[in-house]
Amino acid sequence: MAVDEDCFRHGLPSLLAHQVMVDAMGRDCRVFDMNPSGGHEGSDAFKKSFGAELLPAPVLKTTSLRAELIRGVSRLAQLAG
């Protein structure tokens, strides 16, 4: 989450997350995905402060064969270049 230091000092990220969760609960949502923290301790602590539970989140990669070929040719061109 990209915010300036004043926002952090005043707790605005927490307020925003709380309001989004309140809205979701009002829509009968029972699960709120806070996304992976990327190993950042501050993000983990922030999410745990809301009672978040760590769940497995496998990464699925879906690219077309065409996209993979283009990426491969591009890498070869860079290496040759």
C-alpha positions, 0 to 999 in steps of 0.5 A, spaced: 500 500 500 503 506 497 501 512 502 505 518 505 508 517 512 502 522 515 497 517 513 501 512 517 501 516 523 494 517 523 492 510 522 489 511 515 490 505 512 487 501 518 481 505 517 480 504 510 481 497 511 476 497 517 471 500 512 472 496 506 471 490 511 465 493 514 462 494 507 463 487 505 460 484 512 454 488 510 454 485 503 454 478 507 461 476 505 464 472 510 471 472 507 476 478 506 482 476 502 488 481 504 493 478 499 500 475 501 504 480 505 511 478 501 514 476 507 514 483 510 513 483 517 510 490 518 504 487 513 504 481 517 503 485 523 498 489 520 493 484 517 494 480 524 491 486 528 485 485 524 485 477 526 487 475 519 489 467 519 495 465 514 492 460 509 496 457 503 495 461 497 498 458 491 501 462 485 498 460 478 501 462 472 497 462 466 500 464 460 499 462 452 504 459 448 505 465 444 507 469 450 512 464 452 515 464 445 515 471 445 518 472 452 524 467 450 525 470 443 526 477 447 531 474 452 535 470 447 535 477 443 538 481 450 543 475 451 546 476 444 545 483 443 
